[in-house]
Amino acid sequence: QVQLVESGGGLVQAGGSLRLSCAASLLFFSARTMDWHRQVPGKQRELVAEISSGGNTNYADSVKGRFTISRDNAKKMVYLQMSSLKPEDTAVYYCHSSGYDWGQGTQVTVTV
């Protein structure tokens, strides 16, 4: 069964850091582009970061310089290292790959 399972969210003060993890039981994982998205209630889900099969990365302007996406193909894992967190980073974070169902997400809450 294909699954994307996110973990690592939590409550953190502004300026702090969190590392999100995604266990991805996808076929041909190493060949797939993997993304992190986030969603705030009442707003559309937005792309935060993506990493290609070759390791090329792309980030939303709002997180550039603060977030780092990485992957471990042997473990079928994707990570999002988040630093210098801001209250506006508060959201449910989802790991995703095109064509697959969304996971449950992991809540990140940043307090002032």
N, CA, C and O atoms as CSV, one atom per row, in Angstrom:
chain,resi,resn,atom,element,x,y,z
A,1,GLN,N,N,0.840,-1.185,0.000
A,1,GLN,CA,C,0.000,0.000,0.000
A,1,GLN,C,C,0.881,1.243,0.000
A,1,GLN,O,O,1.815,1.366,0.792
A,2,VAL,N,N,0.561,2.160,-0.906
A,2,VAL,CA,C,1.340,3.381,-1.002
A,2,VAL,C,C,0.988,4.296,0.142
A,2,VAL,O,O,-0.185,4.549,0.416
A,3,GLN,N,N,1.996,4.784,0.799
A,3,GLN,CA,C,1.749,5.684,1.928
A,3,GLN,C,C,2.810,6.750,2.019
A,3,GLN,O,O,3.977,6.535,1.693
A,4,LEU,N,N,2.374,7.898,2.469
A,4,LEU,CA,C,3.268,8.981,2.824
A,4,LEU,C,C,2.933,9.330,4.261
A,4,LEU,O,O,1.823,9.771,4.557
A,5,VAL,N,N,3.887,9.134,5.150
A,5,VAL,CA,C,3.645,9.345,6.574
A,5,VAL,C,C,4.601,10.401,7.099
A,5,VAL,O,O,5.816,10.207,7.151
A,6,GLU,N,N,4.017,11.517,7.484
A,6,GLU,CA,C,4.802,12.644,7.989
A,6,GLU,C,C,4.929,12.579,9.513
A,6,GLU,O,O,4.041,12.076,10.202
A,7,SER,N,N,6.031,13.090,10.017
A,7,SER,CA,C,6.236,13.166,11.467
A,7,SER,C,C,7.206,14.299,11.774
A,7,SER,O,O,7.847,14.855,10.882
A,8,GLY,N,N,7.297,14.625,13.055
A,8,GLY,CA,C,8.271,15.617,13.481
A,8,GLY,C,C,7.715,16.984,13.798
A,8,GLY,O,O,8.444,17.862,14.260
A,9,GLY,N,N,6.433,17.175,13.557
A,9,GLY,CA,C,5.840,18.468,13.869
A,9,GLY,C,C,5.737,18.682,15.371
A,9,GLY,O,O,5.997,17.777,16.164
A,10,GLY,N,N,5.356,19.888,15.742
A,10,GLY,CA,C,5.214,20.183,17.161
A,10,GLY,C,C,5.061,21.658,17.414
A,10,GLY,O,O,4.816,22.449,16.503
A,11,LEU,N,N,5.212,22.011,18.671
A,11,LEU,CA,C,5.090,23.390,19.116
A,11,LEU,C,C,6.491,23.943,19.369
A,11,LEU,O,O,7.283,23.334,20.087
A,12,VAL,N,N,6.790,25.090,18.782
A,12,VAL,CA,C,8.123,25.674,18.930
A,12,VAL,C,C,8.000,27.194,19.004
A,12,VAL,O,O,7.083,27.785,18.435
A,13,GLN,N,N,8.926,27.802,19.702
A,13,GLN,CA,C,8.927,29.258,19.779
A,13,GLN,C,C,9.533,29.854,18.509
A,13,GLN,O,O,10.341,29.219,17.831
A,14,ALA,N,N,9.137,31.049,18.212
A,14,ALA,CA,C,9.705,31.754,17.067
A,14,ALA,C,C,11.223,31.798,17.198
A,14,ALA,O,O,11.772,32.043,18.273
A,15,GLY,N,N,11.881,31.553,16.066
A,15,GLY,CA,C,13.334,31.490,16.058
A,15,GLY,C,C,13.887,30.092,16.239
A,15,GLY,O,O,15.078,29.854,16.038
A,16,GLY,N,N,13.027,29.176,16.616
A,16,GLY,CA,C,13.445,27.804,16.839
A,16,GLY,C,C,13.509,26.987,15.567
A,16,GLY,O,O,13.324,27.494,14.460
A,17,SER,N,N,13.780,25.692,15.760
A,17,SER,CA,C,13.951,24.786,14.630
A,17,SER,C,C,13.149,23.508,14.833
A,17,SER,O,O,12.878,23.092,15.959
A,18,LEU,N,N,12.781,22.903,13.725
A,18,LEU,CA,C,12.153,21.591,13.714
A,18,LEU,C,C,12.636,20.845,12.490
A,18,LEU,O,O,12.987,21.444,11.474
A,19,ARG,N,N,12.648,19.519,12.606
A,19,ARG,CA,C,12.964,18.691,11.446
A,19,ARG,C,C,11.792,17.753,11.189
A,19,ARG,O,O,11.446,16.913,12.020
A,20,LEU,N,N,11.196,17.920,10.020
A,20,LEU,CA,C,10.100,17.047,9.624
A,20,LEU,C,C,10.653,15.864,8.835
A,20,LEU,O,O,11.634,15.984,8.101
A,21,SER,N,N,10.002,14.732,9.006
A,21,SER,CA,C,10.392,13.524,8.284
A,21,SER,C,C,9.191,12.967,7.545
A,21,SER,O,O,8.052,13.114,7.987
A,22,CYS,N,N,9.455,12.331,6.425
A,22,CYS,CA,C,8.400,11.687,5.635
A,22,CYS,C,C,8.882,10.315,5.217
A,22,CYS,O,O,9.884,10.178,4.516
A,23,ALA,N,N,8.153,9.297,5.657
A,23,ALA,CA,C,8.424,7.934,5.212
A,23,ALA,C,C,7.548,7.671,3.997
A,23,ALA,O,O,6.322,7.748,4.081
A,24,ALA,N,N,8.175,7.362,2.870
A,24,ALA,CA,C,7.460,7.262,1.597
A,24,ALA,C,C,7.590,5.866,1.022
A,24,ALA,O,O,8.638,5.497,0.492
A,25,SER,N,N,6.535,5.103,1.129
A,25,SER,CA,C,6.557,3.751,0.566
A,25,SER,C,C,6.035,3.802,-0.865
A,25,SER,O,O,4.973,3.268,-1.182
A,26,LEU,N,N,6.821,4.465,-1.723
A,26,LEU,CA,C,6.443,4.657,-3.120
A,26,LEU,C,C,7.282,3.763,-4.019
A,26,LEU,O,O,8.440,3.468,-3.724
A,27,LEU,N,N,6.677,3.341,-5.114
A,27,LEU,CA,C,7.453,2.623,-6.129
A,27,LEU,C,C,8.425,3.598,-6.782
A,27,LEU,O,O,8.097,4.762,-7.013
A,28,PHE,N,N,9.605,3.115,-7.070
A,28,PHE,CA,C,10.617,3.914,-7.766
A,28,PHE,C,C,10.858,5.248,-7.061
A,28,PHE,O,O,10.949,6.296,-7.700
A,29,PHE,N,N,10.958,5.189,-5.745
A,29,PHE,CA,C,11.113,6.400,-4.945
A,29,PHE,C,C,12.271,7.255,-5.435
A,29,PHE,O,O,12.129,8.470,-5.573
A,30,SER,N,N,13.396,6.644,-5.695
A,30,SER,CA,C,14.593,7.413,-6.037
A,30,SER,C,C,14.437,8.185,-7.339
A,30,SER,O,O,15.189,9.127,-7.590
A,31,ALA,N,N,13.477,7.801,-8.166
A,31,ALA,CA,C,13.267,8.466,-9.441
A,31,ALA,C,C,12.221,9.580,-9.360
A,31,ALA,O,O,11.951,10.258,-10.351
A,32,ARG,N,N,11.648,9.761,-8.201
A,32,ARG,CA,C,10.522,10.687,-8.065
A,32,ARG,C,C,10.934,12.015,-7.446
A,32,ARG,O,O,11.782,12.067,-6.556
A,33,THR,N,N,10.321,13.077,-7.929
A,33,THR,CA,C,10.422,14.357,-7.247
A,33,THR,C,C,9.526,14.319,-6.025
A,33,THR,O,O,8.380,13.876,-6.098
A,34,MET,N,N,10.048,14.782,-4.914
A,34,MET,CA,C,9.292,14.795,-3.659
A,34,MET,C,C,9.124,16.232,-3.191
A,34,MET,O,O,10.018,17.066,-3.336
A,35,ASP,N,N,7.957,16.495,-2.627
A,35,ASP,CA,C,7.642,17.872,-2.222
A,35,ASP,C,C,7.218,17.920,-0.764
A,35,ASP,O,O,6.771,16.927,-0.190
A,36,TRP,N,N,7.367,19.096,-0.186
A,36,TRP,CA,C,6.697,19.438,1.064
A,36,TRP,C,C,5.746,20.596,0.770
A,36,TRP,O,O,6.114,21.572,0.117
A,37,HIS,N,N,4.531,20.468,1.258
A,37,HIS,CA,C,3.534,21.506,1.133
A,37,HIS,C,C,3.036,21.847,2.532
A,37,HIS,O,O,3.288,21.109,3.485
A,38,ARG,N,N,2.329,22.965,2.650
A,38,ARG,CA,C,1.707,23.303,3.927
A,38,ARG,C,C,0.351,23.955,3.685
A,38,ARG,O,O,0.089,24.541,2.635
A,39,GLN,N,N,-0.494,23.829,4.693
A,39,GLN,CA,C,-1.838,24.386,4.569
A,39,GLN,C,C,-2.305,24.945,5.897
A,39,GLN,O,O,-2.170,24.319,6.948
A,40,VAL,N,N,-2.860,26.145,5.812
A,40,VAL,CA,C,-3.488,26.807,6.950
A,40,VAL,C,C,-4.989,26.714,6.738
A,40,VAL,O,O,-5.446,26.877,5.607
A,41,PRO,N,N,-5.775,26.461,7.776
A,41,PRO,CA,C,-7.234,26.373,7.603
A,41,PRO,C,C,-7.790,27.590,6.870
A,41,PRO,O,O,-7.482,28.734,7.207
A,42,GLY,N,N,-8.609,27.321,5.867
A,42,GLY,CA,C,-9.223,28.398,5.108
A,42,GLY,C,C,-8.383,28.903,3.958
A,42,GLY,O,O,-8.816,29.775,3.204
A,43,LYS,N,N,-7.175,28.361,3.815
A,43,LYS,CA,C,-6.305,28.787,2.722
A,43,LYS,C,C,-5.904,27.594,1.873
A,43,LYS,O,O,-5.988,26.443,2.304
A,44,GLN,N,N,-5.467,27.893,0.658
A,44,GLN,CA,C,-5.021,26.820,-0.229
A,44,GLN,C,C,-3.698,26.240,0.237
A,44,GLN,O,O,-2.873,26.916,0.852
A,45,ARG,N,N,-3.527,24.976,-0.075
A,45,ARG,CA,C,-2.263,24.318,0.208
A,45,ARG,C,C,-1.186,24.955,-0.671
A,45,ARG,O,O,-1.426,25.226,-1.848
A,46,GLU,N,N,-0.011,25.193,-0.110
A,46,GLU,CA,C,1.054,25.827,-0.884
A,46,GLU,C,C,2.320,24.972,-0.866
A,46,GLU,O,O,2.627,24.292,0.113
A,47,LEU,N,N,3.040,25.031,-1.980
A,47,LEU,CA,C,4.304,24.326,-2.092
A,47,LEU,C,C,5.360,25.045,-1.268
A,47,LEU,O,O,5.531,26.257,-1.392
A,48,VAL,N,N,6.057,24.307,-0.440
A,48,VAL,CA,C,7.116,24.870,0.397
A,48,VAL,C,C,8.483,24.582,-0.208
A,48,VAL,O,O,9.323,25.474,-0.325
A,49,ALA,N,N,8.695,23.326,-0.590
A,49,ALA,CA,C,9.997,22.931,-1.112
A,49,ALA,C,C,9.839,21.647,-1.918
A,49,ALA,O,O,8.932,20.852,-1.674
A,50,GLU,N,N,10.725,21.461,-2.871
A,50,GLU,CA,C,10.732,20.234,-3.651
A,50,GLU,C,C,12.165,19.812,-3.931
A,50,GLU,O,O,13.086,20.627,-3.981
A,51,ILE,N,N,12.313,18.514,-4.111
A,51,ILE,CA,C,13.632,17.966,-4.412
A,51,ILE,C,C,13.476,16.932,-5.511
A,51,ILE,O,O,12.649,16.024,-5.413
A,52,SER,N,N,14.267,17.074,-6.544
A,52,SER,CA,C,14.179,16.168,-7.688
A,52,SER,C,C,14.927,14.870,-7.404
A,52,SER,O,O,15.589,14.718,-6.377
A,53,SER,N,N,14.799,13.949,-8.342
A,53,SER,CA,C,15.504,12.687,-8.203
A,53,SER,C,C,17.012,12.901,-8.190
A,53,SER,O,O,17.752,12.126,-7.585
A,54,GLY,N,N,17.452,13.941,-8.852
A,54,GLY,CA,C,18.879,14.238,-8.911
A,54,GLY,C,C,19.371,15.113,-7.785
A,54,GLY,O,O,20.554,15.446,-7.715
A,55,GLY,N,N,18.453,15.491,-6.893
A,55,GLY,CA,C,18.847,16.293,-5.735
A,55,GLY,C,C,18.720,17.792,-5.928
A,55,GLY,O,O,19.079,18.562,-5.037
A,56,ASN,N,N,18.217,18.215,-7.073
A,56,ASN,CA,C,17.984,19.648,-7.260
A,56,ASN,C,C,16.815,20.098,-6.391
A,56,ASN,O,O,15.814,19.392,-6.265
A,57,THR,N,N,16.950,21.265,-5.800
A,57,THR,CA,C,15.933,21.745,-4.870
A,57,THR,C,C,15.337,23.074,-5.321
A,57,THR,O,O,15.949,23.846,-6.060
A,58,ASN,N,N,14.122,23.306,-4.846
A,58,ASN,CA,C,13.437,24.551,-5.133
A,58,ASN,C,C,12.614,24.911,-3.895
A,58,ASN,O,O,12.042,24.037,-3.242
A,59,TYR,N,N,12.561,26.198,-3.583
A,59,TYR,CA,C,11.889,26.640,-2.359
A,59,TYR,C,C,10.953,27.806,-2.640
A,59,TYR,O,O,11.182,28.616,-3.538
A,60,ALA,N,N,9.902,27.864,-1.852
A,60,ALA,CA,C,9.060,29.052,-1.865
A,60,ALA,C,C,9.875,30.225,-1.352
A,60,ALA,O,O,10.734,30.062,-0.486
A,61,ASP,N,N,9.604,31.413,-1.890
A,61,ASP,CA,C,10.360,32.592,-1.476
A,61,ASP,C,C,10.281,32.812,0.031
A,61,ASP,O,O,11.235,33.287,0.647
A,62,SER,N,N,9.146,32.466,0.617
A,62,SER,CA,C,8.917,32.733,2.032
A,62,SER,C,C,9.793,31.884,2.958
A,62,SER,O,O,9.931,32.200,4.140
A,63,VAL,N,N,10.382,30.816,2.431
A,63,VAL,CA,C,11.196,29.934,3.289
A,63,VAL,C,C,12.652,29.835,2.843
A,63,VAL,O,O,13.457,29.179,3.503
A,64,LYS,N,N,12.994,30.475,1.740
A,64,LYS,CA,C,14.372,30.407,1.252
A,64,LYS,C,C,15.351,30.894,2.309
A,64,LYS,O,O,15.144,31.926,2.948
A,65,GLY,N,N,16.415,30.133,2.476
A,65,GLY,CA,C,17.425,30.495,3.461
A,65,GLY,C,C,17.123,30.015,4.861
A,65,GLY,O,O,17.977,30.092,5.745
A,66,ARG,N,N,15.903,29.515,5.073
A,66,ARG,CA,C,15.519,29.042,6.413
A,66,ARG,C,C,15.206,27.545,6.421
A,66,ARG,O,O,15.454,26.869,7.419
A,67,PHE,N,N,14.669,27.028,5.327
A,67,PHE,CA,C,14.289,25.618,5.232
A,67,PHE,C,C,15.218,24.897,4.275
A,67,PHE,O,O,15.699,25.472,3.299
A,68,THR,N,N,15.464,23.624,4.574
A,68,THR,CA,C,16.269,22.787,3.700
A,68,THR,C,C,15.593,21.436,3.521
A,68,THR,O,O,15.295,20.741,4.492
A,69,ILE,N,N,15.355,21.076,2.264
A,69,ILE,CA,C,14.776,19.773,1.961
A,69,ILE,C,C,15.896,18.812,1.579
A,69,ILE,O,O,16.864,19.193,0.920
A,70,SER,N,N,15.749,17.566,2.001
A,70,SER,CA,C,16.747,16.554,1.662
A,70,SER,C,C,16.055,15.202,1.554
A,70,SER,O,O,14.897,15.044,1.942
A,71,ARG,N,N,16.778,14.246,1.026
A,71,ARG,CA,C,16.199,12.920,0.854
A,71,ARG,C,C,17.245,11.853,1.099
A,71,ARG,O,O,18.442,12.083,0.927
A,72,ASP,N,N,16.776,10.679,1.505
A,72,ASP,CA,C,17.618,9.500,1.667
A,72,ASP,C,C,16.946,8.388,0.865
A,72,ASP,O,O,15.989,7.768,1.329
A,73,ASN,N,N,17.449,8.147,-0.324
A,73,ASN,CA,C,16.803,7.181,-1.211
A,73,ASN,C,C,16.864,5.758,-0.658
A,73,ASN,O,O,15.936,4.975,-0.860
A,74,ALA,N,N,17.933,5.426,0.026
A,74,ALA,CA,C,18.055,4.071,0.571
A,74,ALA,C,C,16.977,3.795,1.611
A,74,ALA,O,O,16.484,2.673,1.723
A,75,LYS,N,N,16.619,4.820,2.365
A,75,LYS,CA,C,15.602,4.670,3.413
A,75,LYS,C,C,14.215,5.099,2.938
A,75,LYS,O,O,13.238,4.950,3.672
A,76,LYS,N,N,14.123,5.619,1.745
A,76,LYS,CA,C,12.860,6.162,1.222
A,76,LYS,C,C,12.298,7.216,2.178
A,76,LYS,O,O,11.135,7.163,2.579
A,77,MET,N,N,13.144,8.154,2.523
A,77,MET,CA,C,12.770,9.216,3.452
A,77,MET,C,C,13.018,10.581,2.820
A,77,MET,O,O,13.950,10.765,2.037
A,78,VAL,N,N,12.166,11.525,3.180
A,78,VAL,CA,C,12.342,12.918,2.790
A,78,VAL,C,C,12.291,13.746,4.073
A,78,VAL,O,O,11.503,13.462,4.976
A,79,TYR,N,N,13.128,14.761,4.141
A,79,TYR,CA,C,13.217,15.573,5.348
A,79,TYR,C,C,13.022,17.046,5.011
A,79,TYR,O,O,13.293,17.489,3.895
A,80,LEU,N,N,12.552,17.784,5.992
A,80,LEU,CA,C,12.478,19.236,5.871
A,80,LEU,C,C,13.036,19.824,7.159
A,80,LEU,O,O,12.390,19.789,8.207
A,81,GLN,N,N,14.236,20.361,7.064
A,81,GLN,CA,C,14.846,21.033,8.201
A,81,GLN,C,C,14.391,22.486,8.186
A,81,GLN,O,O,14.626,23.213,7.221
A,82,MET,N,N,13.739,22.898,9.267
A,82,MET,CA,C,13.181,24.244,9.342
A,82,MET,C,C,13.876,25.004,10.463
A,82,MET,O,O,13.907,24.556,11.609
A,83,SER,N,N,14.423,26.144,10.121
A,83,SER,CA,C,15.135,26.970,11.091
A,83,SER,C,C,14.573,28.382,11.066
A,83,SER,O,O,13.843,28.758,10.149
A,84,SER,N,N,14.920,29.153,12.080
A,84,SER,CA,C,14.443,30.540,12.186
A,84,SER,C,C,12.941,30.606,11.951
A,84,SER,O,O,12.448,31.440,11.191
A,85,LEU,N,N,12.238,29.721,12.611
A,85,LEU,CA,C,10.793,29.627,12.387
A,85,LEU,C,C,10.066,30.885,12.816
A,85,LEU,O,O,10.446,31.556,13.776
A,86,LYS,N,N,9.007,31.187,12.074
A,86,LYS,CA,C,8.186,32.368,12.319
A,86,LYS,C,C,6.744,31.924,12.594
A,86,LYS,O,O,6.340,30.845,12.160
A,87,PRO,N,N,5.975,32.735,13.301
A,87,PRO,CA,C,4.571,32.379,13.528
A,87,PRO,C,C,3.808,32.094,12.237
A,87,PRO,O,O,2.903,31.260,12.218
A,88,GLU,N,N,4.172,32.781,11.167
A,88,GLU,CA,C,3.484,32.553,9.893
A,88,GLU,C,C,3.833,31.222,9.249
A,88,GLU,O,O,3.238,30.854,8.236
A,89,ASP,N,N,4.791,30.492,9.820
A,89,ASP,CA,C,5.073,29.138,9.338
A,89,ASP,C,C,4.107,28.115,9.936
A,89,ASP,O,O,4.127,26.944,9.557
A,90,THR,N,N,3.273,28.553,10.858
A,90,THR,CA,C,2.303,27.653,11.469
A,90,THR,C,C,1.352,27.099,10.416
A,90,THR,O,O,0.711,27.853,9.685
A,91,ALA,N,N,1.269,25.777,10.347
A,91,ALA,CA,C,0.454,25.111,9.325
A,91,ALA,C,C,0.540,23.607,9.527
A,91,ALA,O,O,1.326,23.119,10.340
A,92,VAL,N,N,-0.272,22.888,8.782
A,92,VAL,CA,C,-0.096,21.444,8.660
A,92,VAL,C,C,0.808,21.212,7.456
A,92,VAL,O,O,0.554,21.723,6.365
A,93,TYR,N,N,1.846,20.449,7.665
A,93,TYR,CA,C,2.831,20.188,6.622
A,93,TYR,C,C,2.631,18.788,6.057
A,93,TYR,O,O,2.467,17.815,6.792
A,94,TYR,N,N,2.651,18.717,4.724
A,94,TYR,CA,C,2.408,17.470,4.019
A,94,TYR,C,C,3.577,17.146,3.106
A,94,TYR,O,O,4.138,18.017,2.440
A,95,CYS,N,N,3.918,15.892,3.095
A,95,CYS,CA,C,4.859,15.351,2.123
A,95,CYS,C,C,4.041,14.859,0.933
A,95,CYS,O,O,2.933,14.354,1.120
A,96,HIS,N,N,4.559,14.993,-0.274
A,96,HIS,CA,C,3.766,14.623,-1.429
A,96,HIS,C,C,4.627,14.262,-2.617
A,96,HIS,O,O,5.757,14.731,-2.756
A,97,SER,N,N,4.077,13.426,-3.466
A,97,SER,CA,C,4.672,13.145,-4.766
A,97,SER,C,C,3.533,13.062,-5.767
A,97,SER,O,O,2.493,12.463,-5.493
A,98,SER,N,N,3.735,13.660,-6.912
A,98,SER,CA,C,2.683,13.761,-7.916
A,98,SER,C,C,2.052,12.410,-8.227
A,98,SER,O,O,2.751,11.425,-8.468
A,99,GLY,N,N,0.736,12.376,-8.219
A,99,GLY,CA,C,0.020,11.171,-8.576
A,99,GLY,C,C,-0.356,10.285,-7.407
A,99,GLY,O,O,-1.039,9.275,-7.578
A,100,TYR,N,N,0.089,10.661,-6.223
A,100,TYR,CA,C,-0.200,9.854,-5.042
A,100,TYR,C,C,-1.100,10.632,-4.078
A,100,TYR,O,O,-1.149,11.862,-4.088
A,101,ASP,N,N,-1.806,9.868,-3.251
A,101,ASP,CA,C,-2.698,10.479,-2.271
A,101,ASP,C,C,-1.903,11.251,-1.226
A,101,ASP,O,O,-0.754,10.928,-0.923
A,102,TRP,N,N,-2.545,12.271,-0.691
A,102,TRP,CA,C,-1.941,13.040,0.388
A,102,TRP,C,C,-1.971,12.241,1.682
A,102,TRP,O,O,-2.897,11.469,1.932
A,103,GLY,N,N,-0.940,12.438,2.501
A,103,GLY,CA,C,-0.909,11.817,3.820
A,103,GLY,C,C,-1.708,12.634,4.814
A,103,GLY,O,O,-2.452,13.540,4.438
A,104,GLN,N,N,-1.547,12.305,6.091
A,104,GLN,CA,C,-2.287,12.986,7.150
A,104,GLN,C,C,-1.670,14.327,7.516
A,104,GLN,O,O,-2.344,15.196,8.068
A,105,GLY,N,N,-0.407,14.491,7.213
A,105,GLY,CA,C,0.269,15.732,7.553
A,105,GLY,C,C,0.743,15.748,9.001
A,105,GLY,O,O,0.389,14.884,9.803
A,106,THR,N,N,1.549,16.751,9.309
A,106,THR,CA,C,2.039,16.938,10.678
A,106,THR,C,C,1.921,18.423,11.026
A,106,THR,O,O,2.315,19.293,10.249
A,107,GLN,N,N,1.376,18.688,12.197
A,107,GLN,CA,C,1.099,20.065,12.592
A,107,GLN,C,C,2.362,20.739,13.114
A,107,GLN,O,O,3.075,20.193,13.957
A,108,VAL,N,N,2.621,21.921,12.604
A,108,VAL,CA,C,3.706,22.766,13.113
A,108,VAL,C,C,3.069,24.054,13.634
A,108,VAL,O,O,2.351,24.747,12.914
A,109,THR,N,N,3.347,24.353,14.893
A,109,THR,CA,C,2.828,25.572,15.499
A,109,THR,C,C,3.989,26.375,16.058
A,109,THR,O,O,4.760,25.887,16.885
A,110,VAL,N,N,4.103,27.610,15.595
A,110,VAL,CA,C,5.185,28.491,16.020
A,110,VAL,C,C,4.585,29.630,16.833
A,110,VAL,O,O,3.745,30.383,16.341
A,111,THR,N,N,5.020,29.746,18.066
A,111,THR,CA,C,4.488,30.778,18.953
A,111,THR,C,C,5.446,31.963,19.043
A,111,THR,O,O,6.649,31.832,18.818
A,112,VAL,N,N,4.886,33.111,19.376
A,112,VAL,CA,C,5.717,34.310,19.500
A,112,VAL,C,C,6.488,34.267,20.810
A,112,VAL,O,O,7.250,35.187,21.108
